[in-house]
Amino acid sequence: MTQAQTPNLIFSQHGWADTATLMRDLAAAVAPVGTVIIASDLGFMRTWHRMEPLIAQAEQEALNAFATYPTAQADVVGHSMGGLIWIELLTRHPEWLPHIRRLALLGSPVLGADLARMISLLSGNFSIASDLGRNRRNKASQIAQQIPTLVLAGDSDGGSDGTIPITSTDVPGARVIVLKGIAHADLRTSPRVHAYLRHFFAGLPIPALTDRLVEELHKVPGMTSAHLRDFLRATITLEFVDGTTLRSWKNPAGVDHVFVADARGHCVFGGFVGWIDAEGLALTIHGLKRQLAPYRIG
């Protein structure tokens, strides 16, 4: 097979207490047509034991793939422990880095899983719990300095995806996006996650849109600063590939509120308009939706 005929690869790795099925489906949904999918199935029960045999299996399947396609370029996506496995593999195999185009981590506890540490300490079970509890932040950061890395973290309860704290997923040097309303397991199947991954793996531009949204909203006649507490009541109206979200809320008096949050979900703008200016706000939001359509999620 010539280099021109060499397909791209995508390694899609499942995590703890899981099998390859959903991650194989995810890869099929986000990878370009013709991409070869390698979704290593580690076995549901085996994921409850030590990580080393799991790393070894994923390593062998990657070696086989690179042997078959020695000039191929590959993308990598790992969910939870699957992301940790690939952090270990890329740390142990720096010679692979020139072949890796992009790395995406979905809810991977690179700082260590607090719940796993607790289980390990309280139960004396030093199997997978102690492996998941290790801090791999420096390893992940070193990788992110060499290849584009995207971190998608769910926020289903105001601080975690129900399993992994948002703070545990942070990787210095990576693009980190916090997805409101998405739980840990749903990071594999959410259409929002798929949309982010498709854009990322396609190598499309990711403009910084937060400041633009804030600037346009400041121009709306009658715009008045809103209280931050109302941000928590707002729901996502528009979502963009850089993680910026525009959120809206109407109070009991029918007054329209609008907020802008950055990629980590932090409120950077909040305002409201009176009834007389509500149409102007609606027109501005509609205009942003149209003008920024190529960068919208969903």
C-alpha positions in Angstrom: 0.0 0.0 0.0 1.4 3.4 -1.0 1.4 6.4 1.3 -1.3 8.0 -0.8 -3.5 5.0 -0.1 -2.7 4.8 3.6 -5.9 5.5 5.6 -6.0 7.5 8.8 -6.4 5.6 12.0 -8.5 6.4 15.1 -7.8 4.7 18.4 -10.9 4.8 20.5 -10.4 3.4 24.0 -13.1 2.6 26.6 -12.6 2.8 30.3 -13.3 1.1 33.6 -16.4 -1.2 33.8 -17.1 -0.9 30.1 -16.5 -2.6 26.8 -15.6 -1.3 23.4 -19.1 -1.1 21.9 -20.0 2.5 22.6 -16.5 3.8 21.9 -16.4 2.0 18.6 -19.7 3.7 17.8 -18.3 7.0 18.9 -15.3 6.6 16.6 -17.6 5.7 13.6 -19.7 8.8 14.4 -16.8 11.3 14.6 -14.0 10.0 12.3 -13.8 10.9 8.6 -15.1 8.3 6.1 -12.5 5.7 5.4 -10.8 5.9 8.8 -9.6 2.6 10.3 -11.1 2.2 13.8 -9.1 0.5 16.5 -11.3 0.1 19.5 -9.5 -2.3 21.9 -12.0 -4.3 24.0 -10.3 -4.9 27.3 -13.1 -6.9 28.8 -15.6 -5.7 31.4 -14.3 -7.9 34.2 -10.6 -7.3 33.5 -11.1 -3.6 34.0 -11.7 -4.2 37.7 -8.1 -5.5 38.1 -4.7 -3.9 37.5 -4.2 -1.4 34.6 -0.9 -2.8 33.4 -2.4 -5.8 31.5 -4.9 -3.4 30.0 -2.2 -1.1 28.9 -0.3 -4.0 27.4 -3.2 -5.1 25.4 -3.9 -1.7 24.0 -0.2 -1.3 23.3 0.0 -4.5 21.3 -3.1 -3.6 19.2 -1.5 -0.2 18.5 1.8 -1.8 17.5 -0.1 -4.1 15.1 -1.9 -1.1 13.6 1.3 0.9 13.1 3.0 -2.2 11.6 0.2 -2.6 9.1 0.0 1.1 8.3 3.6 2.4 9.0 3.0 5.8 7.4 -0.5 6.4 8.8 -1.5 9.3 10.9 -3.8 8.6 13.9 -6.2 10.4 16.2 -6.8 9.1 19.7 -9.9 9.4 21.9 -10.2 7.9 25.4 -13.1 7.8 27.8 -12.2 7.9 31.5 -9.6 5.2 32.2 -9.2 4.8 28.4 -7.7 8.3 28.3 -5.3 7.3 31.1 -4.2 4.3 29.2 -3.3 6.4 26.2 -1.4 8.9 28.4 0.7 6.0 29.6 1.2 4.7 26.0 2.3 8.0 24.6 4.6 8.6 27.5 6.2 5.2 27.1 6.3 5.5 23.3 7.5 9.0 22.3 8.3 7.6 18.9 4.6 7.4 18.3 4.0 11.1 18.8 4.9 12.1 15.2 2.1 9.7 14.0 -0.5 11.1 16.4 -2.4 14.1 15.0 -4.8 14.8 17.9 -5.7 13.5 21.4 -9.1 13.8 23.0 -9.7 12.9 26.6 -13.4 12.4 27.7 -13.8 12.7 31.5 -10.3 11.2 32.2 -9.2 11.7 35.8 -5.6 12.8 35.0 -5.2 14.2 38.5 -6.4 11.0 40.0 -9.9 9.8 40.8 -10.8 10.8 44.3 -13.4 8.1 44.6 -10.8 5.5 43.5 -8.4 6.7 46.2 -11.1 6.5 48.8 -12.0 2.9 47.8 -8.4 1.9 47.8 -7.6 3.4 51.2 -10.8 2.3 53.0 -11.1 -1.2 51.5 -7.4 -2.1 51.2 -8.1 -3.0 47.5 -5.0 -1.9 45.8 -6.0 -3.1 42.3 -7.7 -0.8 39.8 -8.6 1.7 42.4 -5.0 2.6 43.2 -4.1 2.7 39.5 -6.9 5.2 38.8 -5.9 7.3 41.8 -2.5 8.1 40.4 -1.7 11.7 39.3 -0.8 11.7 35.6 -1.1 15.5 35.1 2.5 16.1 34.3 2.6 13.3 31.8 -0.6 14.6 30.1 0.8 18.1 30.0 4.0 17.0 28.3 1.9 15.3 25.7 -0.3 18.3 25.2 2.8 20.4 24.5 3.6 18.2 21.5 0.2 17.4 20.0 -3.2 19.2 20.0 -5.1 17.9 23.0 -8.8 18.4 23.7 -10.3 17.7 27.2 -14.1 17.4 27.4 -15.4 17.3 31.0 -19.0 16.8 32.0 -20.7 18.9 34.6 -23.9 17.3 35.7 -24.0 18.5 39.4 -22.2 21.8 39.6 -18.6 20.4 39.9 -18.4 16.9 38.4 -19.9 14.6 35.9 -21.3 12.6 38.7 -18.2 10.4 38.9 -15.1 12.5 38.0 -14.5 16.1 39.4 -14.0 18.7 36.7 -10.7 19.7 38.4 -9.4 16.2 38.0 -9.7 16.4 34.2 -7.6 19.5 33.7 -4.5 19.3 31.5 -2.2 22.3 31.2 -1.6 23.1 27.6 -4.8 21.4 26.4 -8.1 23.0 25.3 -10.5 22.3 28.1 -14.2 22.5 27.6 -16.8 21.9 30.4 -20.1 20.6 29.1 -23.0 21.5 31.3 -25.6 18.8 31.9 -23.5 15.8 30.7 -22.8 12.9 33.0 -19.8 10.7 32.9 -21.3 7.8 31.0 -23.0 10.1 28.5 -19.6 11.5 27.4 -19.5 8.5 25.1 -22.9 9.0 23.4 -23.8 12.7 23.6 -24.4 14.4 20.2 -22.8 17.5 21.7 -19.6 15.5 22.4 -19.7 14.0 19.0 -20.0 17.5 17.4 -17.0 18.8 19.3 -14.9 15.7 18.3 -15.9 15.9 14.7 -14.7 19.5 14.5 -11.5 18.8 16.4 -10.5 15.7 14.5 -11.3 17.5 11.2 -8.6 20.1 12.1 -11.1 22.9 11.5 -10.3 26.4 12.9 -11.5 27.1 16.4 -11.9 30.9 16.8 -12.2 32.5 20.2 -15.8 33.7 20.2 -16.3 34.7 23.9 -15.3 38.3 23.4 -17.3 38.7 20.2 -20.5 37.6 21.9 -19.9 39.9 24.8 -19.2 42.9 22.5 -22.4 42.3 20.5 -24.6 42.0 23.6 -23.2 45.2 25.0 -24.6 46.9 21.9 -28.2 45.9 22.6 -30.3 48.9 23.5 -31.3 48.9 27.2 -28.8 46.2 28.2 -28.3 46.3 32.0 -26.0 44.2 34.2 -27.6 41.1 35.7 -26.9 39.4 39.0 -24.6 36.5 38.8 -27.0 34.3 40.8 -29.4 34.3 37.8 -26.7 32.7 35.6 -27.4 29.4 37.4 -31.0 29.5 36.2 -30.1 30.1 32.6 -30.2 27.4 29.9 -27.9 27.1 26.9 -29.3 28.8 23.8 -26.2 28.7 21.6 -23.0 26.6 21.9 -19.8 27.1 19.9 -16.8 25.0 19.0 -14.5 26.9 21.3 -16.7 26.0 24.3 -18.3 29.4 24.6 -22.0 29.3 25.4 -24.8 31.9 25.3 -27.4 31.2 27.9 -30.9 32.7 28.5 -33.5 33.0 31.2 -36.8 34.8 31.6 -37.6 35.8 35.1 -41.2 35.5 36.6 -41.9 39.1 35.4 -41.1 38.1 31.9 -37.8 40.0 31.7 -35.3 38.5 29.3 -31.8 37.8 30.7 -28.8 36.7 28.7 -25.4 35.3 29.8 -22.1 34.3 28.2 -19.9 31.6 29.7 -16.4 30.7 28.6 -15.2 27.2 27.8 -14.9 26.2 31.5 -18.5 27.3 32.2 -17.5 30.5 34.0 -19.9 33.5 33.5 -18.1 36.4 31.8 -21.2 38.5 30.9 -24.7 38.8 32.3 -27.4 41.3 31.3 -31.1 41.9 30.9 -33.4 44.1 28.9 -36.8 45.5 29.7 -39.9 44.5 27.7 -39.5 47.4 25.3 -36.0 46.2 24.2 -36.8 42.5 24.2 -37.1 42.4 20.4 -33.7 44.0 20.0 -32.1 41.3 22.1 -33.9 38.6 20.2 -32.7 40.0 16.9 -29.1 40.2 18.1 -29.2 36.5 19.2 -30.7 35.5 15.9 -28.0 37.4 14.1 -25.3 35.7 16.1 -26.8 32.3 15.4 -26.8 33.0 11.7 -23.4 34.7 11.5 -21.6 32.1 13.6 -23.4 29.1 12.1 -20.2 27.4 10.9 -18.9 27.3 14.5 -22.1 26.2 16.3 -22.5 23.0 18.1 -25.9 21.4 17.4 
